[in-house]
């Protein structure tokens, strides 16, 4: 997977070089290119923003630097295109351009799986201020598949943190990028219920004991207890997930709450 991010704060995304994401880059599974938008601003002050036409609060990101930054990514992507073979299915070769915005469609685990499975080049355009001149997004439609994406119903200063969240969520689903791939099977938002609580040594800590069933060695009882905990938690914290849980997903031994 190749990621390109254009931002006025490339340092903001440097933590993506750490830990398992760093390993995925070292192994060549993932390539992360960070681009400074200011490198594409050619006036003396490297201006990337200006006042909005029509008036109003805040500043708008100028079209010219974004246009040049995206041109440069398109040019470098062209030389990386796989050779076209005669029997290949016709497909949309435009890279995906994700534009983080609280006005986008909400990102979720299903979308993360979709991107991990179907994409090999994702470009991110995180904005600051009040956003990017709309003509950039309009022009970009001709060269990218443009997708405005939100993390949820709250507002951040800018899109950088959203990009970090999406890159983490997608990369860990790429085969080979997960320390322990089995942990993908049991986690929240894959099976339709939230994860069960976990414990490790010592068995007593500040007078609190680990639930006895987990020390019993009875694997069937442990599985039952964990399933009960998942249902209880999901019921208490995310009733919306209970309501959309598939009818045939319930086991006849599942406890009625
Ligand atoms: Cl993607 N961007 C910004 N600026 N705020 C957000 C967001 C994105 N998602 C939720 N809030």
Boltz pocket constraint, residues with backbone or C-beta under 6 A from the ligand:
constraints:
  - pocket:
      binder: B
      contacts: [[A, 99], [A, 100], [A, 101], [A, 102], [A, 127], [A, 149], [A, 150], [A, 151], [A, 152], [A, 153], [A, 154], [A, 155], [A, 156], [A, 157], [A, 158], [A, 159], [A, 162]]
      max_distance: 6.0
